[in-house]
Amino acid sequence: MASSVAGYWPAALMGSAAIFAASVEAQVMQYPTKTVRMIIPFVAGGPVEIPARSIGQRLTESLGQQFVVENRPGATGIIGSEIVAKSPSDGYTLLFTSCAHAANPAFYKKLPYDTLNDFSPITQTNVTYGNVLAIHPSTPSRSVKEFIALAKSMPGKLNYGSSGIGSPQHVNAALFASMTGTQLTHVPYKGTSTAFNDLLGGHLELMFVSPPHARPYILAGKVRALGIGGPRRNPQLADLPTFNEAGLSGFDVTCYHGMWFPAATPTEIVRRLNSEVAKALTHPDVRRLFADSGIIPVGNTPEEFAEVLMKDVARQATIAKIAGILPQ
């Protein structure tokens, strides 16, 4: 009897495994069969929404199910990211966020998830040209050099806004202050739009902000742009020098946006969505929007994106150390 039972269980387990494998394959072949939530962990109207909504529209058309953007802001993206990390690994909840995801481990002592291990990278959708140093028109500076001189003459009296501790706006400004030997006062907000509105209203003197967000106001004269923090000029703001060109050698901080599933999402689902996003990034409407918004499409593989993330977590930790930002 013992030998009979021993022989029975392996066969039963093999049969169950085969049924499970067939079930997973069927799910992948049919994916998606319902609405997919795209969690943006920031307030509505921010720069992350430009690629997210454009790509989501293309995915809805190509896959026949709604890809719906859901804003879940708070704590520089941590609240929305935690929602995704703790969601079922079935392909129906994904994270669409910025480089703040890789920066948060350097700026927060404890996160409610593991930045690398609790997520399955799908793809890096795009990179940016870097943030623009924008000042209120009442601030008497016409160049980066003049602004540095002004800031040195007023230590701690010039206020800058950000969408939170560890956000790209915060990182850029803190690094700028460190490299120029100036003291700028950080005022964190719950979102980019809220902070930028206070810059427009004259409640802040400066802000490092994404070109798509700032460009209409720069062109309208409502803010004055002094420089851009990436390695090359933005074609949409071609007259705006990089910080390197403006005399601040070595300042090169760009950001990116990307997509993640919760960890353990079936590889086949990850690869299928990766393939569909890559197709979306070649669509003429998406290309046109990205060009108009000053962002550069990428669409790399999950493995390539995972490598980008590992390197960026280390890079952000180095920037935090140079800028003197202590974890909260």
N, C-alpha and C positions, 0 to 999 in steps of 0.2 A: 504493500500500500504506500509506504514511504517513497519508493522509487517512482510509483505512479504519480504521486502528488508533485514530486520534484520535477518530473518531466512535464507536468501540466502547466506550472506557473510560467516558465520561460516562454512557452508557446503563446500563452494568454497575453503576457506582456508584449511580445512581438506583435501580436494582433492589435493590441491597443495602440501601440506606437505607430503602426501603419495607418490606423484609422485617424489618429491625431494628425499625422503628417498630411494625409489626404484632406483633412478638414482645413488645415492651415493653407494648403495649396489652393483650395477652392476659395478661401477668403481673399487670398492675394489676387487670384484671377478676376474676382468680382469687384475688388476694391476700386473706388469706394462705393458703398451701397447706401450711405446716408451723409448728412451734412458733416463737414470737417470744420472744427473750430481752430481759427488762427489767433492765438493769444499774443497781443502786443502789450508788453508790460509797462506802457506809458500812457499818458493822457492822450485823448484824441487830438489830431491836428499836428502831431510831431513829424519829424523827418522820416521815421521808420515806416510811416504809413504810405509814403510814396511808392516804394517797391512792393510793399505788402499788398496793397489794394490792387495794383496793376497786375501782379503775378496771380493773386487770388482770382481775379476776373478771368484770366486765361485758363487757369486750372478748372474753374467752374465750367467753362465752355468745352474744354478738351475731355474732361472726365465725367461730365454729366451730373455732378452733384455740387451743391453749394459749398464754397470755401468762404466762411464768414469771419470777418475780422471782429475780434472782441477785445476791447481795451480793458486791461486790469492793472491800473497803475499803482505805484507805491514803492518806496525804498529803492530807488534807482533800478527798477526792474525786478527786484527780488520777489515781490509778492506774486506777480504774474508768472515768473519763472518757476516758483515753487508749485503753483497750480499745475503746470505742465509736468514737472518732475514727478508729481504724485498722481497723475492721471493714468488710466489704463494704457497699456502698451499695444494699442490696437490700430493705431494710425488715424484716429479721429480727433486727436487734440495735438496741436503742434505749437511751438514757440517761434515767433518771428521777432527778432530783436537786434540790438546793435552790439558794438564792441564793449559796451558796458558789461555785458555778460562775462567777458574774460577779465575785466578790470575789477569786478566786485570782490574776488578773493583777496586782492591787495588792499582793499579799503574797508573791509568788514571783518572783524575778528571771527565771527561765526555765521555761517550761512545755513539755511534749513535744507540744503541739498549740496551735492558734490558737483561742481561746475562741469567737470569733464566726465565723470562716471555715471551720473544720473540722467544723461541725455544721449540720444543717438543723433549725431550730426547728419543733416540731409544735404545741404549745400550752402556755400557762401554766395549770396545773390549778387553782391556788388561791393565795390570799394568807393571811398570818397576822395575828394581832393584836399581834405583837411578843413578845419573850421576857420571861419573868418573872424578876425578881431574887429568887432563893430562897437562904435562909441556913440553916445548921444551927441547930437550936433552942438549942444552947449559946451561940450568938453573941448577946450582950445588946443587941439592937436591935429596936424594935417599929415603926419607920417608916423611910422613906428618909432623912429628916433625921437621925435618930439614928444610922443606919448611916454616913452621911457623916462625922458627928462622930467616930464610933468609928474609922473608917479613917484620918482625919487624925491621930488620937492614936497610931496604930500603923502608921506608914509602912512598907510592904513586908512586913508580918507577916500580912496576910490573903490567903489563897490561893484562887484560883478555877480551876475546871476547864473544859476545852473539848474538842471533838472534833478539835482541831488548829489550827494557825496559819491565820488567815484565815477560820475557821469563824464562823457567826453568834454563837456563844457568846463567842468571842474578840473579835470586832468590838464587840459590845455592851459587854463589860466594859472594853475599852481605851478606848472612847469615853466611857463612864461615868467612868472614872478621870480622863481628860483634862478633862472638863467640870466635875468636882467638885474638881479639884486634889488628888486622892488618889493613893497608890501602892499598887497591888494586884499580887500576884505570880501570873503565869500558869503553870499546870501543864497542858500539852497531853496529851491521851490519844488513843487510836486510834478512839474512838467516844463518842457521847453517853452511852450506857448505862453504860459503864465509869466515866466521869467522875462521873456522877450517883450511882452506887453508892458512890463514895468520899465524896461529899457526905453521903449517908445515914449512912455509917459514921463521920462526924466527922473524916475526913482532910482535908477541905476546909471552908473557912468559908462559901463562897458559890459560886453558879453562876448564870449567865443561861441559862435553859432554856425550851423551848417549853411552852406551857400544857398540851397534851395529855399530855406526858410528866410534868409536875410535879403536875398537878391531884390525882390519887389520893393522893399523899403529902402534899400541902398539906391536904387534907380530913382525912387521918388524923393530922395533927399531927407528921409525921416531918420536914417542913421547914417553914420559915416564909416566906411570900411577903410582900414589902414593896411591890412596884410592878411595873407592866408597861410595856414600852417602846414601845408603839404609840400612835396618835393617839386611840384610843377604848378603853373598857373591854371586856373579854371577857365575854360573857353567862354563860359557865360559871364565871367568877370575878368576879361582879358587884360584890362588895365591895372588890375590889382596885383601888386608884387607878392611873391612868397616872402616869408620871414628871412630866408637866406639871402634873397636879393635885397631886402631892406636892411641888411647888416646884422641880423641875429643869426649867426652861423650855427648850424647843427640842430635847429628847431625843425623837426619833421615828425608830425603826429597826424596820422590819418586814421579813419575809422572804417567800419564795414557793417553790413547787415547780413543776416543769415537765418537759416531755418533749422529747427531741431525737433525730433520726436522724443518722447520719454525713452529712457534706456530699455533695452530688450524688445523694442518694436521689431517685428519680423524683418529680416534683412531684405526680403523680396519687396516688402511694402516701401522700405526706405529707398531702394533702388528704383522702384517704379516712380515714386514721386520725384526723385532726383532727375530722372529722365524727362518727366513732364515739365519740370521747372526749366531744365536746359532748353527745351523746345520753346517755352514761353519767353525766355530771354532773347530768342531770335526773332520774335514777332515784331513787325515794323512799328506797331503802336507802342510797344514796350520800349523798344530802342529809342523811339522819338521822345517819349516821356523821360527816359533816363538822361538823354542828351540835354533836353531842356532843363532838367533838374540838376544837372552837374554831377551825376553819379555814373560810375563805370560798371557795366555788367561783368559778372565773373562766371558763375555756374560751374564750379569745380565738383569733383567727386566727393562722396562722404569721407573717404580716406584722406584726400587732400585737405578737406576742410578740417578734419580732426587734427592734422598736423599744424595747420594755421593756428588753431585754437591753443594747442599746447605751447607753441612759440609765443603767442600773444599773452597768455597768462604770465609767462616769465617776463615778457617785455613790460607789461603793466606793473609788475612788482618792482622792476628796475626804475620805471618812471616815478612811481610812488616814493621810492627811496630818494631819488634825486630831488623831487619836488618837496620832500619833507612832509608828506601826508601820512599821518598816523592812522592805523585801522581804528574804526569806531566800535 
